[in-house]
């Protein structure tokens, strides 16, 4: 989860990290949360008075991110959007993406007429895919096959897969305990619902192929949200966490204040840093990936999303905690979980003084750090949630 808002550099924060169970973090205090929220809203209101141009791209990129974060819809913005969309094809690609991401998040279906007029003018393949995704929020019958330019795009097949995804067969939890799946290895398994508004959970499969349990013999499940604030599909930047395999590369403490001081798990998608980290050189990349899944998991199309997303350039997806104020999402079905920009996010609770009083992230990370046989992989899989 990257911070795209330049003004955040002006919001000074301090924190102290002691033992994980006594972490305190000034950024999570009520005083700081309220101050940051007020400053972000003030900045947003100032930015929307500016023209949407390349010269104001830095301010608008930041404002779009902040509006998404807080699900904040400025009163005057909706009337400005049609005019902004008319000028969008003339702007730099990064600003096009930020703006479309914002209206996808905040104004689903409200500007379909303008989006239909905009589509033929969009030259960037990813931006064109985002525009089609916006249309399909409210017009599932739109005929994307007639868009010849889009059919030639590398995003066309993932887009078409997304349309057929409700028909894609899902694996069962017991499939992940079979010896053919990463035999002899401990594996982190993040099980999610197809509807990412519903939080999922992380489980730890031991090297013996069994689920790690508590003292009563009950398999441990740690709540985890795989929903991006945008709710864009897996193949687009800042979309929902792709299903499939991730290579674990270590742990870290983030410098991003919205993630906070709790240890996070560092991971890489296939192709994220080339091919050396994820693949061996003795087979094709796809065959190697299939070999990691083994039978029967290799037959489930959904488990190839990380392979596709990595090939398309997605990156920086980790598993982390959160200091985002859950109050932004009080009326959402995933509350009190807080979405990120595509990472796996486990809930944490901070009191008004900035002391962490509960942390699912710390709970499972503590177990991870104690494992003698450290997992090499984490897998995300959509299943039927009980």
N, C-alpha and C positions, 0 to 999 in steps of 0.2 A: 504494500500500500504506500504510494508515494505522495508526498505533500506538494501539490502544484500551486499553492497559494503563496505568492511571494511575500505578502504582508505578514505571514506567520513568523518571519525572521524578526519582526518588530515586537512580537509578543513574547517577551523574555520569560523563561521558565527556569526553575531550579528544582532539583530533586535529590533525594538520598536513597540509595539502594543498600539495605542492610541484608540480613538473611531473607530468603524468598518469602518466608511467612510473616515478615514484619516490614515489608516494603512500604515506603511512603513516597508520594509523588505530588509535588505542588501543582502540577498541571491538572491533576484529578480533583483538586479541592473545589468546593462549591464557589468560592471566591473567584478562582481562576476560570472555571467553566463559564460562569455568568459573564465575566469580563470579556473572555474570548468570543462568546456568542454575540454579545452586544457589538463588539468591534467588527466582527464578520458581517453582521446585518447592516451596520452603518456603511461599511465598505461596499457591500453589494448595492445598496441604494445609491451610492455615489457613482458606481461603475455603470449602472443601467442608464444613467443620464448621458453617458459618453456614446459617441457613434461606434458602431461595430465595424472596425477597420483593422487592417494589419498594424497600424501604428498604435492601436489600443489592445492588441492581442494579449499582451501580458496581463493586463488588468481583467480582460474578459475571461481568459482561461482560468484565472484564479477565482473570479466570481462564480463561474459555472460550477467549479469544484465545490465551492462553499455552499451554493444553493442545493447541490445534490446531498452533501454531507448532512445538512440540517433539514432537508426536504422543505426548503423555504421558497415560497412563491411570492416575489414582490408584487404589490398590487398593480403597478403600472407595466409590468413586463409583458403580460399576455397580449396587450394591445400593440406592443412593439414587435412581437415575433413575426407576423407576416411580412413586414418590411425588412426585417433582418434576413429572413429566408430568401427574399428576392436578391439580396446582395451576396449571399453566402458563396456562390460559385466563384466569385472574384477574389475570395480571401485565401490566405495561406491554409494548407491542409490541416495543420494542428488546431487552428481555430475552428475550422469546419467541424472537426471531430468533437471538440469540446462542446460546441454549441448543440450539435445533434444529440450528443450524449445527455446533455442537460434537459432538452425538451422530451427526449425519450423517457427520462426519469420522472419529470415533473408534469408533463402535459401529454400523456398518452392519448392518441387519437384525436386531439383537438385541431391539428393542423394537417390533416390528410390531404385536403384539396391543394394546399400550398406545396406539400411534399410531392404530390404527383406532378406538379408543374416544375418542380426543382430537379427531379430525378434525371431527365435527359441532359441536364447541364453539368452534372457531377462527373468529373474525370477520374478522381482517385477511386480505386477499387474498394478500399475499405470504407470510405465515406459512402459510396454507392450502396454497399451492403447494409450499412447502418440505416440509410434512408428506406431501403426495402423492409428491414426489420421493423421500423417505425410504422410503415403502412400496414404490416401484418398484425399489429396489435389489435386493430379494429376491423381490418378488411382481410380476413383469412382466405378469401377467394381471389385476391388480386393476381393477375396473370403475369408473373415474373418471367415466364418462359419466353415471352415476346421481346424481352429486353436483350437484344443480341450482344451488346457490349458486356452486360452482366454475365451472360452465359459463358463468356470467354474468361471471366475473372477466376482467380484462385479461390475466391470466397463463394463461388456459386455452389459447389458440391456441399460444403458445410452448411450453407443456407438451406439447400434442399433437404439435407439430412435433418435439420432442425424442424422442418415442416412435417417430416415423417416420424419424428421422435416418439410421439405417443404410441406408435405401433412397435417400437423397438423393445424386444424382450429383455427383461431384467434378471440378473443373477439372484441366487439365494445366499443368505449369509453362510450357510454350511459349505458352499462352493469355495469359500476362502480358507477353509481348514483342510482342504484336500492336499495330499502330498505332492501333487503335480504343480502346485502354485508355490514358487520360491521355496523348494524343499529345504528343510533344516535351518530356515531363517526365521527370525522374529520379524513381524510385519505390522506396521501401523495401518489400520483399516478405518477410513472415514465413510460411514454409511449415511446416505442422504436420500431425501425424497425427491421425486421429479419436480414437484412444486417447491422451489427453493425458499418460499416463504415459511416453510416448516423446518425448524432446526433439526439437524441430524445428530449423530454422535460418533465418537471415535472409540474403537476397540483395539486391543493389543493381542495379536495372535502370536503365541509362543513358538519356539523352534520345534516343539513337539506337535504342532498343529492344533493346539487347543487355545481357548480364549483365557486370558488372564482374569482371575476371579478375586473377589474379596474373601475375607475370612469365613464367610458362610457358604462359599462355593458359588456365588452368583457372579456371572460374567460382568466385568466392569464396563460401564458405558459413560463416556464423558461428553456432555453436550458440546456441539460444534456447529456453527453456521457456515454454509458454503454459498451464501447469497451475496452478490455484489449489491451495493446501493443502487446501481443502475438497473439490475435485473436483465441486462443484455445477455445474449447467449454466449456459450463457452468460447467460441472461436474469435470473438472480438475483444480488443484491449479493454480492460476494466469490466469485462463481463463476469458472469458467474464462474465459480471454480470448475474447471473441466474435470470430468471423470477420467480415471485412468491412473497410470503409474507416475510417480515422482521419485527422483533419486535424492536421498537425504545426504546433505553435504556438511551438516554440523548444527551447532546452536549459536545463538547470538543474543545480545541485548540491543534493542533498536535505539537509534538516535531520533526516531520519529516520535514526537510526544503523544500523538494520537494512538500509537500502539502501546507505549509505556515500557516500564522497566522489567517486566516479567520475561524470563527466558523464552525465546521463540525457536522454532525449528526451521532451519534453512533447507530449502529444497530447490531442485532444478527440473524443469520440463525437458523432455527429449528435444535435442537440437538447441537448447537455450544458449549454451556456451560452446557451440560446435557439436561434435559427436563423441569426443573422447570420454567425457564424464559419464555418459549414459550407456553407450554402446561398446561392444567389443568389435574387432575388425574381422572376425572370422565368418560373418554371415551378412546378409542384407539387413538393413536397419529394421524393416518391418518383421522379418523372420526372427530377428533377435528379440524384438518386443513381444511377439507372439510366444516365443519360448519362455519368457519370464512369466507370462500369464498361465501357460499350460492349459490342459484340458480339465474342465469344460469352459474356463473363463475366456479362452481365446476366441470363442464363438460369439461373444456378446459385443455387438458393435459399439455400445456406449463406452466401453472401456478403452477405446482408441481415441477418445476426445483429447487427452493430453498430448498424444502423438501428433494429432492434427494441429492443435493449438500451438504447440512448440514449433512446428514446421512453419506456421504462419507468423511467428515472431512474438507470441506472448511470452512474458518473463516476469520475474520477481513475485512469484506466488509462494508464500510461506505460510506457516501455521503459527498464529500469534494470539496474544491477549488483546485487551482493549482498555483505553481510558476515555473513549467517546461517551458523551453523556447519553445514556439510554432514553432520557426524556424526549429526545428528538423523535423517537419512534414509538411513543406510548400507545398509540392506537393501531399499531401494525401487528400482524399475527406472529412475527418473530420476536417481539418485545419479551423480555428485556435484553435479548441478544442485539448486537450492533453490527450492521453490515460493514464490509470494507470495500476495497476495489478489486475483489476477486480472490482474496486469500481465504484460508480457513481460519475462522475467528472463534475462539472459546470465550465464554462470558467471564467477566471479573466484576466485582463490586467494590467501590471505593466510597468511604464515608466523606462527610463534608470537610474533614481535615486532611483528606488525601491519603488516608491509610487504607491499604488493601485489606478488606475484611473477608473476602472469599475470592477464590480463583480456580476455576476449572482448568485453566491453562497451566497453572502451577501444579495442580494435582497430577495431571498426566505427564507433564514434563519431569516432575520429580521421579516418577516411576521409570521414565525413559532414561534418565541420567543414571539410574541405579542398575540398569540392565547390563549384564556381562556380555551378552550376545546382542550388540547394538543393531537395530534394524538398518538395512541399506535402502529400503523402499517404503514409501507410503502410497496407498492406493485409495482413490475416491471412487465410490460406486453408488449409483442410485438403486434402491431396492424398494419393495413395498414396506412402508413403515408400519410397525404394529402399535 
